[in-house]
Structures are given as structure tokens and as C-alpha cells.
Amino acid sequence: MFMLQKLSWGVLRVLTPLGPRYVKPTFSQRLYLLWVFRLFPTLPVKVLSSRQQRWMERLCAMHGFVALEHEASDVPLLGTLEQRPPIELKPIPVRSAQSVAGAVRPFAADAQQRP
């Protein structure tokens, strides 16, 4: 019975940096999503094939995100896609003692001028 509910009106949950968003796919898209999420209810984007990633992007772009009329717990979820932005590791700049002294010098001079 629950599988029929998923096929009838299930939604895809996409976890974004702004919080969960929901997509209401068509019947055939719901059928495909049930197959994609058949083993795991939650999948990160990086485990999908490049074809599946493009398909998911088109799905979200085509339908957009919808507001749920019901509580999120009442809506049958086809699956949850973790769409987190890639982590960019930026090197921490190494500051020399000269650059720190140069940055502090104007503040020190201002403090000395005050009575």
C-alpha cells in the first residue's frame, strides 16, 4: 500500500545548504526515482552516475521546488538527495611578523597620539 502512495504522490527531498527542498515529479519520474533509491533512502550526489546527475538537475530545473501543504512526515518520500556544495580547501595565508607589524603599526601610532 505504501508503495502505491509513493507512486501516486511521492516527492523527492533534496537537502541543500538552505535546508530541505521538495520536488514533485511525474509518474514515470517517480517510478525511476524509486528504482534509484531502491537500496538506500538517502544518496549523496557524488554516488550517482554523470547521466543520473544530469537527470536530477533537469528534474529540479523542470519542476522547481514545491512547498508542501502537509507536514513533511505525512508525504511519502521517494528518496533524499544530499546536494551539498563541494568543499573548497583554501590554503591559509602565512603571515610573516613583518606583515603583522605593518598591520598593527597604524593602530599603535593612533593609540600613542591619544592623551
ChimeraX attribute file (.defattr): number of C-alpha atoms within 10 A of each C-alpha:
attribute: neighborCount
match mode: 1-to-1
recipient: residues
	/A:1	5
	/A:2	9
	/A:3	11
	/A:4	10
	/A:5	13
	/A:6	20
	/A:7	21
	/A:8	14
	/A:9	16
	/A:10	26
	/A:11	25
	/A:12	26
	/A:13	21
	/A:14	24
	/A:15	17
	/A:16	13
	/A:17	11
	/A:18	7
	/A:19	7
	/A:20	16
	/A:21	20
	/A:22	21
	/A:23	20
	/A:24	21
	/A:25	22
	/A:26	16
	/A:27	14
	/A:28	10
	/A:29	15
	/A:30	22
	/A:31	16
	/A:32	14
	/A:33	20
	/A:34	20
	/A:35	12
	/A:36	16
	/A:37	15
	/A:38	12
	/A:39	9
	/A:40	9
	/A:41	13
	/A:42	16
	/A:43	17
	/A:44	13
	/A:45	17
	/A:46	12
	/A:47	9
	/A:48	14
	/A:49	10
	/A:50	11
	/A:51	9
	/A:52	13
	/A:53	14
	/A:54	12
	/A:55	13
	/A:56	19
	/A:57	11
	/A:58	12
	/A:59	18
	/A:60	18
	/A:61	11
	/A:62	11
	/A:63	13
	/A:64	13
	/A:65	17
	/A:66	11
	/A:67	10
	/A:68	14
	/A:69	8
	/A:70	8
	/A:71	7
	/A:72	14
	/A:73	7
	/A:74	9
	/A:75	16
	/A:76	18
	/A:77	20
	/A:78	28
	/A:79	23
	/A:80	21
	/A:81	21
	/A:82	17
	/A:83	16
	/A:84	14
	/A:85	9
	/A:86	7
	/A:87	6
	/A:88	6
	/A:89	6
	/A:90	6
	/A:91	6
	/A:92	6
	/A:93	6
	/A:94	7
	/A:95	8
	/A:96	9
	/A:97	9
	/A:98	9
	/A:99	11
	/A:100	10
	/A:101	11
	/A:102	11
	/A:103	11
	/A:104	11
	/A:105	12
	/A:106	11
	/A:107	10
	/A:108	11
	/A:109	10
	/A:110	9
	/A:111	10
	/A:112	9
	/A:113	7
	/A:114	6
	/A:115	4
